């Protein structure tokens, strides 16, 4: 089955991972800007990172016939430096018209601090003014519930935002309901130890249905599994769910959400196959 | 597309599929708590209280156990956070 990984940090992965993703049926990935494992020290450090995301990474994905889209921001982990965050936010528009840039993300909260909230709101303001899609990171472990509710408060306070143009990622059992009920898209992240397992993701599909729901690997430089989405596909099949249901979640839903971006271009694999025939 | 109905598979089938996995996970938790005891225990720790709260939820018959276990391991939401952080009323 063809699928799309809507949240994966391929900059942190090797080219062999692209090859493995392609072998498993992955035809496209979306890569939100992320924390490097250390705090970048300057706006120029971010500018180079955004050049890598918008220029080189598309080419590298293409070597495995995978299409690559990206999102730009300064991560919540680096938001304690509010002045640097503001300088980066002011620089982001340089890249917003680059091919493959889908919007602003992954913005959000990490430890739910005041400075994180301030920088999150300034990202939202940029997205509203430039009419960009938004991809949101929700915090980890004990911070997730509180942080997700704070994020939803801020999103719902901003009357300029269309909820159908916002994806709230890393939802789990205690946050998914509020996200979907408020009209946002939700992403379930399949991680080896934290976040969600393929089986629990299946449970949430069974409880909430497939509308506005996606699954991703969020593969990055830490413990993570880039081919986690095929694990979800297998878990759904083992439960006897229809191929059409699985395809909606791992392929059609990402296309529907991303398709709202003015920079969205996608060549379906079926067309490639037809051209070869 | 409507909500996929998990009930299409009956409870006996689910139990058959999940029994060994549930058993293995309970055993894993038991072994980890034993290991904690051998190391002197952690009576009074916040983490152990959270673990106990999680175990208590597993013994209840109400639904949404996973959601309630998640909440047992979560910080509380504060209603007045906007005023505290951003100086504005909710």
Contacts between the chains, C-beta under 8 A, distances in Angstrom:
chain1	res1	chain2	res2	distance
A	112	B	75	7.8
A	114	B	84	7.9
A	114	B	85	4.3
A	114	B	86	7.7
A	117	B	85	5.1
A	117	B	86	6.5
A	118	B	85	7.8
A	118	B	86	7.5
A	121	B	86	7.7
A	141	B	73	7.1
A	142	B	73	5.9
A	142	B	74	5.5
A	142	B	75	5.1
A	143	B	74	8.0
A	143	B	75	6.1
A	144	B	70	7.9
A	144	B	74	6.6
A	145	B	70	7.1
A	145	B	71	6.4
A	145	B	74	3.8
A	145	B	75	6.8
A	145	B	77	6.6
A	146	B	74	6.8
A	146	B	75	4.6
A	146	B	76	6.6
A	146	B	77	4.9
A	146	B	78	7.2
A	149	B	77	4.5
A	150	B	77	7.5
A	150	B	81	5.9
A	153	B	81	7.6
A	153	B	82	6.6
A	153	B	90	7.4
A	157	B	82	7.9
A	172	B	70	5.9
A	173	B	64	7.6
A	173	B	66	4.4
A	173	B	67	4.2
A	173	B	70	5.1
A	174	B	67	5.0
A	174	B	70	3.7
A	174	B	71	5.2
A	174	B	74	6.5
A	177	B	67	8.0
A	200	B	66	6.8
A	203	B	6	7.8
A	203	B	66	7.1
A	205	B	4	6.2
A	206	B	3	7.1
A	206	B	4	5.3
A	206	B	5	7.4
A	206	B	6	4.1
A	207	B	3	7.3
A	207	B	6	8.0
A	208	B	3	6.9
A	209	B	1	6.8
A	209	B	2	6.6
A	209	B	3	3.9
A	209	B	4	7.0
A	210	B	1	5.6
A	210	B	4	7.3
A	211	B	1	6.8
A	239	B	6	7.7
A	239	B	9	6.8
A	240	B	8	7.3
A	240	B	9	6.5
A	241	B	4	5.9
A	242	B	4	8.0
A	245	B	1	6.9
A	245	B	4	5.9
A	248	B	1	6.5
